[in-house]
Amino acid sequence: MTESFSVEGERMGRGSRRMLVGLLVAMALGIAVYFRLWSIDYAISADDTELLRKQFDLANRDAMDESAEWRMRYNAEAERASKCGKQLMEINGSLEKKVEDVTRIKQKVVMLQKENLALVEQVEALKKEVESAKSKCRS
């Protein structure tokens, strides 16, 4: 009986070893496949990272270009507004000067009209004196 156990034990031992070796081979193949998949995924991830970096750089350059374009537009409009403001101030100053000139001219006209009235009265008075002197001379 002991011999039968030892023969059966050897068979079971060989079968267990085969199973164990098969399991180890399967595990080794599984680990190899896992590392292969991991390296493929890592390569794709590295490529994705590079692609994302390139896309970000491109988007960043586009944004900078657009920002520069808007800044140039803003600067042009600011310069234009500044020129218009200066022109408006010059025109306003000129207009104020003209209004002052018109006011001064109106005052002169009023003063000259008063002088003219006074002179007209003096002329009338002198005409009357001349007429009275003529009438005295005739008589």
Helices and strands as residue ranges (DSSP letters): H 2-138
